[in-house]
Amino acid sequence: MAFRRRRPLSQSEALAALTLSGVLSLGVALVPAVPASAGPAPWAPAPVNSCGEIGFDPLARQPNPDATQQPPNPVITVPVPVPQIVPVPVPGPRPDNTRIDSVALPSDPCANPCPDIRSDPATSPNTVPGAVGLALPQVQIQPQPEPIPVPVPGGDGPDPQPMPSPDPQPPAPAPAAAPIPARQVDSVELVNQVTGHGSPNRTDMRWSVDGADLGLMWETHPGQVAVVFGDTFGKGWAPGGAGTDQSDWRSNVIGYSSNRDLSKGLLLDDFVQNSRCHAAEILDSRKIKNFETTTIPTSGFAVGDRQYLSYMSVARWSLIPGMWWTNLGGIAWSDDNGRTWTKSEWTKWDNLFGIGRFQVATMVPHGDYVYMFGTPNGRLGVIGLARVPKDQVLNKTAYQYWIDGTWTPADGANELQATPLMFGTASETSVRYDQDSGQWQMVYLDVVRQQIVMRTAAEPQGAWTDPVPLVSTQDYPTAYGGFIHPWSTGKDLYFTMSAWNSYNVYLMHATLK
């Protein structure tokens, strides 16, 4: 069963989705501020790593002038839903925390570390679905199972967790700070392909990470950065978006990096593994459409020796690109540097009636608090803000929501009343406090502008500057994400970017004036 995933919306799709969702009122025009594109970049061969393996180029390119092969006939698939009753044991099985110690990689970086598991890779170019010219389309009718989950008695489930004692925080004034000048971008360049075939990290051969997205990061301790990827696919996967449940599907995996010279790329040292050369799934999911399709991490951070992940439980992907429905947003923690994780039973934001404001959260520790920037499910929501004392991250009653210039205690539906931080929609936000400039930086995908953009502010509640473009989806046609590397500086902003067509992750470098 193929999954419909987080491909960025085109301008027409975004406007249509906004209209359908009631964001656009009759008689009101919304014109995206997208700079004129210079057109596709000149044709160029795909990138090659030091082992001669050919990777994926995320840039929009002109056709190869020497190519003589006719484009294949495009296939238009018409899905026909077929209802299917699916018994769902509740509670479900316990998470599989099988882990193995890492095995040293060969001294030769091009050597196959697990020849008994994976054959030596081919060095021929990888093809990524793209334009299909003027070939006549073929239409195929494809039955598509539409699961109807039916809960049935299940197993033991995870161990119960003690409920935190209520600890509501008193209201506190939090006016927005004075506006600051927006940072100007001098240049943005692609540094390296981080995952997949042809990457310098050779994640396909070393850890069975052939296709993956996101790549959110945080510093676990001085000298080490954790890198977490979303839905991940291994042997049997082919480029062209997320894979299927037949291609070694894991909802998420975690790797580590210690390379401080980011101009040489985001280089991965290791992954948490459950078998040789195989990255382990760290947050389990039921993998049942319309119940819990997958569990996607949205941010990570450390407080002392404990690591935290915010995540979203996705019920299903939408037929509308860039939209999805969540069950909840939650928090998990790890006390063994990310090898195993526990989902908090009590720190969850349910998506009741589909109006939850903190379904896709980005959490950032600063001072005495951890700040939480949240959006609804999908890519057409606004950003709300909350905070919690560092020692109360797993106590939902201790959260405060920023409402009309005041930190308001968690009470009833206050989380639904969080004041939007800015006008316009945002998705997959990444936020950090930059010590060099003393400013907050925010990067996110704006599907209406068709850009990955950056904003800055003196305080987490703003005022946030107008968006500054970093990446245009006219240049990188299927780009999304935009997760800041914690070792960025006030001048050099490094961030990961995903590309849907190759379904892999890239490191980008923005030089700020």
N, C-alpha and C positions, 0 to 999 in steps of 0.2 A: 504494500500500500504506500503510494507516494504521499509525501507531506507537502502541504502548501505553507511556505515559510515567509520569512521576513524580507522578501525582495522590496527594495525601495519603490515607492509610488512614482509613476510619471506625473508630469504636471496635470494632465487631463484626469488621471486616476485620482489624484489628490483632491482636485476641485470637485469631482463627482462624489467622492467619499464624503467630503465636507458637506456638500449639499444634501446627501442622503442622511447624514447624521444630524442635520438641523443646525450646523454651525453657520451656514450661509443663509441669511434671510432673503426673502424675495426683494429684488431691486437693489441688492448690495453686491457690488463686484469686489472680488479679491484677486489682485494681480500679483503674482510672485515676483520678487525683485531678484531676478536671475541675470547675472551679467552675460553679455553676448559671448557666445563660444566661438573660438577661432576655428572650430571644426575638428575632425579627428586628427590625432597626431600622425606623423609620417609612419609608413609601415616599418616595422623593425622585427627582427627575429625574437622569439621568446627568450627570457633570461635563462642562463645556464649556471649551475653551481660548480664548485671546484671539482666535482666528480663527473662532470659532463652530463648530468641529468637535467633535463629541460623542464623549467617551471612554467608558471602561468603569469601572463602580463595583464594586469587589471586595467590598463589604459585603453581608451577608445582609439583604435588604429585604422588607418586606411587599408584597403585590401592589398594583399601581396601582389605587386605588379607582375611577378613571374608565375603566379599560380594559373594553371590551365584547367584544373579540375572544376567541373560544373557543381554548383551547390546542390545538396540533396533536396528532394522534395520535402517541404515542411509538413509536419503531421499535426492536425488539429484534433485533439482528443475531446470528445464530448462525454463527460462523466454522467452516468445514470445511477442515482442513489438506490441502493438495495438494502432495506432494513435488515438488521441482524441483531438478535437478542444475544447479549454477552453477559454471562454471570460474572459478578465482580466480588470476590471474597473481601469482606470487611470485618475486622482489620486485615490489612494485607500482610505479606511476609516481612520478616525483619530484613533490614539492609544487609547486603553481602559485604562484609568488611574484610574479605580475604586480601591480604597484602603480602608482597614479597620484598626482600631487600634488593636494592638496585645492584645490577651486575655491571662491572666496569665495561665501558665501551672499548672496542678495539683501538689500538694506537693509530691505525690507519683510518682516518675519518670516512673513507670510501668503502671500507670493508663491511660486509654484511654481518651485523652482530648476531643474527638468529637465522642462519641459512636453513635450518630444519623447519622454520615456521614460514618464512617469506622467501620467495625466489629472488635472485638478483634482479633489480629493476631495469626496465628498458630505458634507453637514453633518447629515444625518438620523441618528437614534440607531443605534448599533450594538447588535445583539441578541446576547446571550450565552445559550447553552442553559442552562435551569434547570428549575424544576418544570414538570410537564406535567399537573397536575390529575388528573381522573378519566377522561381520555380512554382509550379502549380501545387497547391496544398492537397494533402490527403486527409480525409475525415474518417476518424475511427470512433465507434461507440464503445465505451469502456464501462462495464459495471463497476460501481464503487461501493464497497460495503459501508454502510452507515450504522455504526454500532449504537445499540440502545442498551446502556448499562443497567443491569439489575443487581442491586446489592444482595449478597447471600452471606450467611455466617462464614467467617474466615478463621485465620490462625490466631496466634497469641498477640501479634503486633509488637511494637516497641514497648519498652518498659515505661510505665507512667512516670511523669515528672511532677515534683511538688509545685503547687501554685505559688508564685511570688506574693509576698504580702503587699497589699495596696500601699502605694506611696505617691499620691498625687502631689505634684509640684505647684507651688503658688504662682499666680500670674506675675509676669514681669514685663516692664515696658521694653520694646525692641523696635524703635523707629528705624526706618530705612536710612542709611547713611547718604551723605551728599554724593551726587553722581561724580564719577571719575572719567577721565578721557579714555576712550577705547584704545586698546593696543592695536597697532598696525602690523600687518604681516608683510615681511620683506619677500619671503619665498617659501614654497612648500615643495618638498621632494619625496619621492619614494625611496626608502632606504633598503629594505629587503623583504622578501617573502619569508614569513615566519614559519608557516606550516605547510605540509603537503609535499608531493613529489617535486623534486627540483629545488627545494628550499635548502639553504645552507645547514639547517638543523636536521634535514632528512628524517622528519618525524614519521613518515610512512614506514621506513625500514626499522627505525629504532624503537618506536612506541606504538605502531599501528594507528597512527593518526594521519589518515590520508586526506580527509576533508573535515574542516572544523570552522567555527566562526567565533566572533567576539574578541577574546583575548583581553579580559579585564585584569588589572594589575594592582598590587599594593606591596609595600615593604613588610615582610614578615618579621625580620630583624635586620640590624645593620649588615649590609653586604649581600642580602638576598631578597629577590622579588618573586612573589608568586604570580603565575600567569594562568588564568582559568578560562577555558574555552566552553562554548555552548555545545549543542548537539554535535557529536563527533562520530565519524564513520571510518572504518578500516578496510581490510582486505575485501575486494569485490565492489568497492564504491567507484563511481565514475563521475567526472566533473559535470556540472550543470545544475547545481543546487544541492540541497540536503538529500540524503540517501533514503534507503528503506530499511525496514527492520531485518532485512536479509544481509546487510553489509556491515555487520559488527557495530551496531548502533549503541552508543553510550550517550546519555543525556548531557554529560559534562565530564571534563577531565581537568587535572591540575598539573602544571609543570613549574619549574623553577629556573631562574636566571640570576647570574652573578656578574654579568658583563657590564661594566660601567661606561665603556666607550661606545655609546649608542650610535655614533657615526658609522660603526662597523656592523650595525644591525642588532636586532633583538635575538641573542643567542641563548638557546635553552640547554641547561646542563642535564636535566633529568625530569622524569614524570613519576608520580605515584603510580605503582604498578600492582596488578593482581596476578600476573603471570609474566613470564619472560617476554620482553619486547612488546608489552601490551599495557597501555595506560588504563587505569581503573576508573570506573564511574564513581564519583565521590558523593553525589546526592542522588539517591534512588528516585525512580518515578515508576508509576504503574504501567505506562505506555499503552493506555487504552483510550482511544479517541472518545470524546464527549464525557470522559470521566477525569482522567489525567493523562494527557498525551505525553507530556515531558515536564521536566523541572529545570529551569534555566537560571543560573546565577546572574545577578545583575550588578553586584559590587562586592568588594572585599576590603577588610581592614583589620588591624591588630590593635589590641589594648593589652599591654603587658605581654605575657606569653600566650595569651589566648587569641586565636584567629576567628574572625567572623565572616560569614557570607550572607548577603541578602539574596533572595531568590524569588522567582515567580513560578507558581504551579499553573501550567497551561492546560486548560480543559480541551481546547481545540483551536486549530488555525482556521482563519476565515477564507471564503472564496474571494474576498476583496483583498488584494495584495496589501501587506503592511498592517493588517488588522488581525487581532486574535482575542480570545476570551480566556481570562484567568479564573482559577478558583480562589486564589489568595496570593498575597505577598507575605513572605516570612523571613525568618532569620535562623541560620544554623551556626554552630560553633565547633571548634576543634581545639583540643589541648595537646595534640601531638604534631604540631606544625603542618597540619593539612592532610595527614595520612588518612584519618577517619573523621567523620563529621556526624553531628547530632542535630536534627531539626528541633527547634524549640516548640514545645506543645502549646505554649501560652503566648508567644510573641508572634502573632499572625494578624494580618489585615484582610479579613474576608471580603470577597467581591460580591456583596449582596446586591442583587438586581443589576449587576454590571456597572455600578457607579463608584466603586472603590477608587480613592484618590492616590493611594500609596501601593499600587500593584507592582510597579517597576521602580525600585528604589535604588538610590545611590547614597551610601553612608560614608561620612568623613569625620574622623576624630580631630578635634582642635580644642586646645585649652582643656576645660573641665567637662566638655560635652562631646557627644557624637551627633553630628547634624545629618538629617535624612531628607534628601530631595526626592520627591516622588511624583510619578505620573500614573494615569490610569492605564488599563490594558490597551494595546494598540499603539499607533503612532500619531494620533491626532488629539492628544490631551495637553493640559497645561501643567506647569510645575508647581507643586506645593512644598512646604517646608515644615519640618519638625525638628526637635532636639531632645536629647535624653542625657542625664549624667552618665559619665563613662562607666561607673560601677553598677548601672541599672539597665544596661542594654537589653537584657532579657526580661525586663519588667515593663510590660506595655502600659501599666497604670502610671509610670513615671515619665511618660512622653508628654511634651508640650507641643502645640501646633501654633504656627505663626498666623494669627488672624488679626487683620486690621492694626498692625503695629504692636501687637502684644503677644507674648508667649502665653498661650492659653492652656490650662490643664486638660489632660485627657478626660473627657466626660461626655458620655453619650455619643452624639454624632459630630463632635468637634472636628474629627479628622476629615469629615466631608466638607467642612467650612473653611479649610485652609486657604488663605488668600493667594491667588496666583502671583508668582514672583515677577512675571513679565507678560506682555501681550504676545500672542502667537502660540503655535503648537511646538512640541518638542518630544523627542523619543530617545531612549537609550542614553541618558545623560551620564557624563563623567565629570566629577568635580574634585578640585584639589585646592589647598591653600599654598600659595607660592611664598616661601620664606624670603626669597631674594627681593621681590617687589612689595611684599606685605599685602598682596591682593589675592582674591579668590578667582580661580579660573574655572570656566564651565565649557565643555565641548559636548555637542549633541547633533543628531540628524534632524534637519528641518525639511520635511518632505514637501512642503509647499514651495519653499525656495529652491528645492532640489540641491541642497548644500549640507555639508558638515560645517558647522559654524562654531565660533568661540565668543563668549562674553566674559567680562571681568567685573568685579565689584569689590568695594572695600569691606563689606560685611556679607555674611551668607544670605541675609534677607534683602540685599541690594542697597541702593539702586544698581541694577545691572545695566551695563552698556548695551547699545544696539549690537546686533550680531555682526561679527566680522567673518567673512567667508574663509574657509580653509581648503575645502575640497568641493568641487562641483561634480554632480553626477552626470553632467554632460561630458566631462573629461574621463571620469571613472564611472561608467554607466550603471553599475549595479552596486555601488558602494553604500555601506551603512556602518553603524557603530561610531567609533571615535573615542577610544578609551585611553586616558592620559597615563603615560609612564611616570611613576612617582619620582624618578630621578631627573625629570625635566627641570629646567632652570627658568629664570625670568626672561632669558633671551632665546633659549632653545626648547621648544615644545615638541616632545615626541609623543605620538599616539598610535594605537593600533587601529586599523581600518579593515573591515571585511568586504569581500566582493562576492556577490551571490553567484555569478556565472561560474567562477572557479571554485566557489565555496571554500575559500581559504583566507588566511589572515596576513596582513602586511603591516610593516612598521613605517610610519610617515614622520617627517621632520619639518616643522614649521619654524622658520627663523623670524623672531619678532623684533621690530624696530624699537 
